[in-house]
Amino acid sequence: MRPAPAIALTGISKRFGPVAANRDVSLSVAAGSIHGIVGENGAGKSTLMSILYGFYEADAGEIRIAGAPRRIRSPADAIAAGIGMVHQHFMLVETLSVVENVVLGAEGGAFLKGGIGKARTALARLSRDYGLAIDPDAIVGELSVGLQQRVEILKALYRGAEILILDEPTAVLTPAEADQLFALLRALKAQGKTVILITHKLREIMEVTDRVSVMRRGEMVSHVATAETSPPALAEAMVGRRVLLRVEKGPHERGAPVLEAVGLSCRDGRGTETLKDVNLTLHEGEIVGIAGVAGNGQSELLEVLAGLIQPSRGVIRLGGQILAAADRHPARLRERGLMHIPEDRQRSGLVTAFSAAENAILGYQHDPAFGSGPLLSPARIEAHAREAFAAYDVRPPDPALKTAKFSGGNQQKIVLAREIERGPKVLLVGQPTRGVDIGAIEFIHRRLVALRDQGVAILLVSVELEEVMALSDRIIALCGGRITGERAAEQADERDLGLLMAGVADEAA
């Protein structure tokens, strides 16, 4: 007799007002397997998993766990059913230690001392069983993103999860951290755990899953064994049309220098030098990609050039003119045509408590197009947002909806539409496709190439080396805050760039 599926969802439907997030969705996940769920942003993947985890209750349908029907009305019900979830945006208290975060909400009584002691013992066991080594006393806010994700997984396992849901788990990870995560997922599977992997990255699906289900516009459209499909077939099922999985761009016509940095250096709050004598020239009509392992100065370079932090020394020229400290303010830089798409949309690009329409004009709210004098026009702002959302396929296309209610990929589209449609002369782009689905990636790549062909100077930072190589005309490698080398895109290869990213400078090579 075949064992019951770890999870069986039948006829799940969920509406939010006029929006049908899930329509008659059915899904079966075999016990002890890694099951992928893919789909565009807004396809209903996260809603479906939020129903399984008890954040929402379905309007219709049935949930069975290990063959038994379960009504899951809250995360507490899900945890009691052996379900754990690691969210795309972590649910951690950054000022607390690892062990305090793990025990939070499962203290085990009125006195914390016993609960903390129990958690330490459990963490040691889990670390040994799954290779999840981590300092239990480390402050979470001081950990890398990859280690913070490890804490989230430990939280779920500590609560007895037999089924683990991971929502876009590699959206904020470096390639090396992603590889470590995949090794962990295989270890979990080997121990009999069931893993559901929600992602839009087809390489990950092909590498680590046993089966994959495809959602499109709230419906489940395909279930297939991973070994029997391919990235192009999955992409077509996700989007409903053939998708170009490579970047098409012609030769570029490089124009005059438009943004220059000479001897640019920067220190963080602790006095550590994060940029060291960086010399960079960005020309009209070219994309310059920055290749580097996260934490090697890419973020600081973007933030200094965007006016978010001040350099400790060095000169910046925009349009041939040296920028004084007073001119290096983001608002003044925007007035001169330098736009910035930040790496972290939630911290630097959006106010998630604001409506989508309000975020669509954030930083440009003083434009006369949006009001008269000191008074903003809600009607004009809404009309602007609707036009932008249609052009960038933001889902749902509801300007009144709080931005926090949108998926990460649709939040990214709101930021992209806001900055790109202002007609930049220089565009600083950080992680343009982080958390974005395959169809939107194709659109964003085409848009960036079109801007370059129109003469815009683009500086691109991405943890996806493949993306840097595909989009860039020139590639600059950073390691430890220093430039270790530069390559024309047609001369670059992963091994060579990997050496430069590891600090093997041109002179040493």
C-alpha positions in Angstrom: 0.0 0.0 0.0 1.4 3.4 -1.0 2.0 5.8 1.9 -0.2 8.8 2.1 1.2 12.1 0.7 2.8 14.3 3.3 0.5 17.1 2.0 -2.7 16.8 -0.2 -4.5 20.0 -1.1 -7.8 19.7 -2.9 -9.9 22.4 -4.5 -8.3 25.3 -2.6 -9.7 28.7 -3.4 -9.0 32.1 -1.9 -10.2 35.6 -2.8 -9.1 39.0 -1.6 -12.0 41.3 -2.6 -12.2 41.1 -6.4 -8.8 39.3 -6.8 -8.9 35.5 -7.0 -5.5 34.6 -5.6 -6.1 30.8 -5.7 -8.8 29.1 -7.9 -9.6 25.4 -7.3 -5.9 24.5 -6.6 -5.0 20.9 -5.9 -1.5 19.6 -5.0 0.0 16.4 -3.7 3.5 16.3 -2.2 5.1 12.9 -1.5 6.6 12.4 1.9 10.4 12.6 2.1 10.7 14.6 -1.2 11.7 18.0 -2.3 8.8 19.5 -4.3 9.2 22.7 -6.2 6.4 25.2 -6.9 7.1 27.8 -9.6 5.2 30.6 -11.1 5.3 34.3 -11.9 5.0 36.9 -9.2 1.4 37.1 -8.3 0.7 33.6 -9.6 -0.6 32.6 -6.1 2.3 30.5 -4.8 2.8 32.4 -1.6 -0.9 32.6 -0.9 -1.3 28.9 -1.3 1.6 28.3 1.2 0.2 30.9 3.5 -3.0 28.9 3.6 -1.1 25.8 4.4 0.8 27.6 7.2 -2.4 29.2 8.6 -1.8 32.9 7.8 -5.0 32.7 5.7 -7.9 30.3 5.8 -9.1 29.1 2.4 -12.6 30.0 1.2 -13.0 26.5 -0.1 -11.1 23.2 -0.3 -9.5 20.6 1.9 -6.1 20.1 3.5 -4.8 16.6 4.4 -1.5 16.1 6.3 -0.2 12.5 6.1 -3.7 11.4 5.0 -5.7 13.0 7.8 -7.9 16.0 7.2 -6.7 19.1 9.1 -8.2 22.5 9.6 -5.4 25.0 9.8 -6.6 28.4 11.1 -3.3 29.8 12.4 0.4 29.2 12.3 0.0 27.5 15.7 -2.2 24.9 14.0 0.3 24.4 11.3 3.2 24.0 13.8 1.1 21.4 15.7 0.6 19.6 12.3 4.4 19.5 11.9 4.7 22.3 9.3 7.4 24.9 9.4 7.9 27.9 7.1 10.9 30.0 6.2 9.7 33.3 4.7 11.4 35.3 2.0 11.7 38.2 4.5 12.9 36.7 7.7 10.8 36.8 10.9 13.7 37.4 13.3 14.3 39.9 16.1 17.7 41.2 15.1 18.7 42.5 18.6 18.3 39.0 20.1 20.7 36.1 20.1 20.3 33.0 17.9 19.1 30.8 20.8 16.7 33.6 22.0 15.2 33.8 18.5 14.9 30.0 18.3 13.1 29.8 21.6 10.9 32.9 21.0 7.2 31.8 21.2 8.2 28.3 22.4 9.7 29.2 25.7 8.3 26.2 27.5 6.9 27.9 30.7 7.0 31.0 32.8 10.7 30.9 33.4 13.0 31.4 30.4 16.1 29.7 31.9 14.8 26.2 31.5 13.6 26.9 27.9 17.0 28.5 26.9 18.9 25.5 28.3 16.6 23.1 26.4 17.0 25.1 23.2 20.9 25.0 23.5 20.8 21.2 23.8 18.4 21.0 20.8 20.5 23.4 18.7 23.6 21.3 19.3 21.8 18.2 18.2 20.3 19.8 15.1 23.6 21.4 14.2 25.2 18.0 14.4 22.5 16.2 12.5 22.1 18.7 9.6 25.5 20.5 9.5 23.8 23.7 10.7 26.8 24.9 12.8 26.1 28.4 14.3 27.0 30.2 17.5 23.9 30.1 19.7 25.0 33.4 21.4 25.6 35.4 18.2 23.4 38.5 17.8 21.2 37.8 14.8 21.5 41.3 13.4 25.2 40.8 13.1 25.0 37.6 11.1 25.1 37.3 7.3 21.9 36.8 5.4 22.8 33.2 4.8 23.3 32.5 8.6 20.0 34.4 9.4 18.2 32.0 7.1 19.9 29.1 8.9 18.4 30.5 12.2 14.9 30.4 10.6 15.4 26.8 9.5 16.6 25.9 13.0 13.5 27.6 14.5 11.3 25.4 12.4 13.2 22.2 13.2 13.2 23.0 16.9 9.4 23.1 16.8 9.3 19.6 15.3 8.7 20.4 11.7 8.4 17.4 9.4 7.3 19.5 6.5 9.4 22.6 5.7 8.2 25.4 3.3 10.8 27.7 1.9 9.5 30.9 0.1 12.1 32.2 -2.4 14.9 31.1 -0.1 17.8 32.2 -2.4 16.4 35.6 -3.2 18.9 37.2 -0.8 21.7 34.6 -0.9 25.0 34.6 -2.7 25.6 31.7 -5.1 27.9 30.1 -2.5 25.2 30.5 0.2 22.6 29.0 -2.2 24.8 26.0 -2.8 25.1 25.5 1.0 21.3 25.7 1.3 20.9 23.0 -1.4 23.2 20.7 0.5 21.1 21.3 3.6 17.9 20.5 1.8 19.3 17.2 0.6 20.3 16.4 4.1 16.8 17.2 5.3 15.4 14.9 2.6 17.8 12.1 3.6 16.5 12.4 7.2 12.9 11.9 5.9 11.8 15.5 6.0 9.5 16.9 3.3 10.5 20.2 1.6 8.4 22.5 -0.5 10.6 25.0 -2.4 8.9 28.1 -3.8 11.1 29.8 -6.3 11.2 31.4 -9.7 14.8 30.3 -10.4 14.7 27.3 -12.8 18.3 26.3 -12.2 17.4 25.7 -8.6 14.4 23.6 -9.5 16.4 21.5 -11.9 19.2 21.0 -9.4 17.4 20.1 -6.2 13.8 19.1 -6.6 12.1 15.7 -7.3 8.9 17.0 -8.7 7.7 20.5 -9.7 4.3 22.1 -9.9 3.6 25.2 -12.0 1.1 27.9 -11.1 -0.2 30.6 -13.4 -2.7 33.4 -12.5 -4.0 31.6 -9.4 -4.4 28.2 -11.0 -2.3 25.0 -11.0 -1.4 24.3 -14.6 1.2 21.5 -14.4 2.7 18.8 -12.3 5.7 17.0 -13.6 8.8 15.0 -12.5 11.8 17.3 -12.6 13.8 14.8 -14.6 11.1 14.8 -17.3 11.1 18.6 -17.9 13.5 21.4 -18.8 13.9 25.1 -18.1 12.4 26.3 -21.4 9.3 24.0 -20.8 8.8 25.3 -17.3 9.3 28.9 -18.3 6.6 28.5 -21.0 4.2 26.9 -18.6 4.8 29.7 -16.0 4.2 32.5 -18.5 1.9 31.0 -21.0 4.3 31.8 -23.9 7.8 31.1 -25.0 10.3 33.0 -22.9 13.8 34.1 -24.1 16.2 32.8 -21.4 19.2 34.7 -22.7 19.8 38.4 -23.1 19.8 39.7 -26.6 21.9 42.9 -27.2 23.8 44.4 -30.0 27.2 46.1 -29.8 27.1 49.3 -27.8 28.1 52.8 -28.9 30.0 54.3 -26.0 29.6 58.0 -25.6 31.1 60.7 -23.4 32.0 60.1 -19.7 29.0 61.0 -17.6 29.9 59.7 -14.1 33.4 59.5 -12.7 34.9 58.5 -9.4 38.5 59.2 -8.5 40.2 57.8 -5.4 36.9 57.0 -3.9 37.1 55.6 -0.4 34.5 55.0 2.4 34.4 53.9 6.0 31.6 52.3 7.9 30.3 53.2 11.4 33.1 51.2 13.0 35.8 52.9 11.0 36.5 50.0 8.7 37.4 51.0 5.2 34.8 49.5 2.9 35.9 51.2 -0.3 39.6 51.8 -1.1 40.8 54.2 -3.8 38.2 53.2 -6.4 38.6 54.7 -9.8 35.6 54.3 -12.1 34.3 56.0 -15.3 30.9 55.4 -16.6 30.1 56.4 -20.2 26.9 57.2 -22.0 25.4 54.1 -23.7 27.1 51.4 -21.7 26.3 49.0 -18.9 29.2 48.5 -16.5 28.7 45.4 -14.2 30.3 45.0 -10.8 31.3 41.4 -10.0 32.1 40.5 -6.4 31.1 38.3 -3.5 28.5 40.1 -1.3 30.1 42.3 1.3 33.1 43.4 -0.7 32.1 47.0 -1.3 29.5 46.8 -4.1 26.7 48.1 -1.8 28.9 50.9 -0.5 29.8 51.9 -4.0 26.2 52.2 -5.1 25.3 54.1 -1.9 28.1 56.6 -2.2 27.4 57.3 -5.8 23.6 57.6 -5.1 24.3 60.1 -2.2 23.1 57.9 0.6 26.4 57.9 2.4 29.4 60.3 2.1 32.8 59.1 1.0 35.8 59.5 3.4 37.8 60.8 0.5 37.8 61.0 -3.3 36.2 63.0 -6.1 32.9 62.3 -7.9 32.1 64.1 -11.2 28.6 64.1 -12.8 28.4 65.4 -16.3 32.0 66.6 -16.0 31.3 68.7 -12.9 32.8 67.9 -9.5 30.1 67.3 -6.9 30.5 69.2 -3.7 29.2 67.5 -0.5 26.0 69.6 -0.6 25.4 68.4 -4.2 25.7 64.7 -3.2 22.1 64.5 -1.8 19.8 62.0 -3.5 17.2 64.6 -4.3 19.7 66.9 -6.0 21.2 63.9 -7.9 17.8 62.9 -9.1 17.2 66.5 -10.4 20.4 66.0 -12.5 19.3 62.7 -13.9 21.0 60.2 -11.6 18.4 57.6 -10.5 19.0 54.7 -8.1 17.3 51.3 -7.8 18.5 50.1 -4.4 19.6 46.6 -3.6 17.1 46.2 -0.7 13.7 47.4 -1.9 12.1 47.1 1.5 14.7 49.1 3.5 15.7 51.7 0.9 13.2 51.6 -2.0 9.8 51.5 -0.5 7.7 52.5 2.5 5.7 49.3 2.7 3.0 50.9 5.0 2.2 53.3 2.2 -0.1 52.5 -0.8 1.4 51.3 -4.0 0.3 54.6 -5.6 2.2 56.6 -3.0 5.3 54.4 -3.5 5.1 54.9 -7.2 5.9 58.6 -6.8 8.2 58.4 -3.7 11.0 60.9 -4.1 9.2 62.7 -6.9 6.1 63.8 -4.9 7.0 67.5 -5.5 6.6 67.1 -9.2 3.8 69.5 -10.4 2.3 66.6 -12.4 1.1 65.1 -9.1 -0.6 68.2 -7.6 -0.9 72.0 -7.4 1.2 73.8 -4.9 1.5 72.0 -1.6 -1.5 69.8 -2.3 -1.2 66.4 -3.9 -3.9 65.2 -6.3 -4.9 61.6 -5.4 -6.6 61.2 -8.8 -3.4 62.2 -10.7 -1.3 59.9 -8.5 -3.7 57.0 -9.0 -3.8 57.5 -12.8 0.0 57.7 -12.9 0.3 54.4 -10.9 -2.3 52.6 -13.0 -0.3 53.5 -16.2 3.0 52.4 -14.7 1.6 49.2 -13.3 0.1 48.3 -16.7 3.4 48.9 -18.4 5.4 46.8 -15.8 2.7 44.2 -15.3 2.4 44.8 -11.5 0.0 42.3 -9.9 -2.5 43.0 -8.6 -2.8 46.3 -10.5 -4.4 48.0 -7.5 -2.8 51.4 -6.6 -4.7 51.6 -3.3 -3.3 48.3 -1.9 -0.7 48.6 0.8 2.7 47.9 -0.7 3.4 45.3 2.0 0.6 43.2 0.5 2.5 42.8 -2.8 4.9 39.9 -3.5 8.6 40.8 -3.4 8.8 40.6 -7.2 5.9 43.0 -7.7 7.4 45.4 -5.1 10.5 45.3 -7.2 8.5 46.2 -10.3 7.0 49.3 -8.5 10.6 50.6 -7.8 11.8 49.9 -11.3 8.8 51.6 -12.9 9.3 54.7 -10.6 13.0 55.1 -11.4 13.2 54.0 -15.0 10.3 56.0 -16.3 11.8 59.3 -15.0 14.2 59.3 -18.0 17.5 58.8 -16.2 20.9 59.9 -17.7 22.6 57.6 -15.2 21.0 54.6 -13.6 22.5 52.9 -10.6 21.0 49.4 -10.3 21.3 47.1 -7.4 20.1 43.5 -7.7 17.5 44.4 -10.4 15.9 40.9 -10.6 16.2 39.8 -6.9 13.0 37.9 -6.2 11.6 38.5 -9.7 9.9 35.8 -11.8 11.2 34.6 -15.2 8.9 36.6 -17.3 9.7 39.8 -15.4 13.4 39.1 -15.6 13.2 38.9 -19.4 11.3 42.3 -19.4 13.8 44.0 -17.0 16.8 42.8 -19.0 15.2 44.1 -22.2 14.4 47.4 -20.6 17.9 47.9 -19.3 19.4 47.1 -22.7 16.9 49.5 -24.4 18.0 52.3 -21.9 21.6 51.6 -22.8 20.8 51.8 -26.5 19.2 55.2 -25.8 22.4 56.5 -24.3 21.8 55.9 -20.6 24.8 55.1 -18.5 24.1 52.1 -16.3 26.0 50.8 -13.3 24.8 47.2 -12.4 25.4 45.3 -9.2 24.1 41.8 -9.0 25.0 38.7 -7.0 24.0 36.7 -10.1 27.3 36.5 -12.0 25.5 35.1 -15.0 23.3 38.2 -15.1 26.4 40.5 -14.8 28.1 38.7 -17.7 25.0 38.7 -19.9 24.0 42.4 -19.5 27.4 44.2 -19.1 29.6 45.8 -21.8 32.4 46.1 -19.2 32.8 44.2 -16.0 34.8 45.4 -12.9 35.7 43.0 -10.1 35.7 44.2 -6.5 37.3 42.4 -3.6 37.8 43.9 -0.1 36.6 47.3 -1.4 39.3 47.4 -4.1 39.1 47.0 -7.8 41.0 43.9 -8.7 40.5 43.9 -12.5 38.4 44.9 -15.4 37.3 42.9 -18.5 35.4 43.6 -21.7 32.3 41.5 -21.5 33.2 39.4 -24.6 36.5 38.5 -23.0 35.1 37.6 -19.6 34.6 34.0 -18.3 33.5 32.7 -14.9 36.8 31.3 -13.9 38.7 34.5 -14.7 36.1 36.6 -12.9 36.0 34.2 -10.0 39.8 34.7 -9.5 39.4 38.5 -9.6 36.4 38.3 -7.1 38.6 36.2 -4.8 41.3 38.9 -4.7 43.7 37.6 -7.3 44.3 41.0 -9.0 45.5 41.4 -12.6 49.0 42.1 -11.5 49.2 38.9 -9.4 47.6 36.8 -12.2 
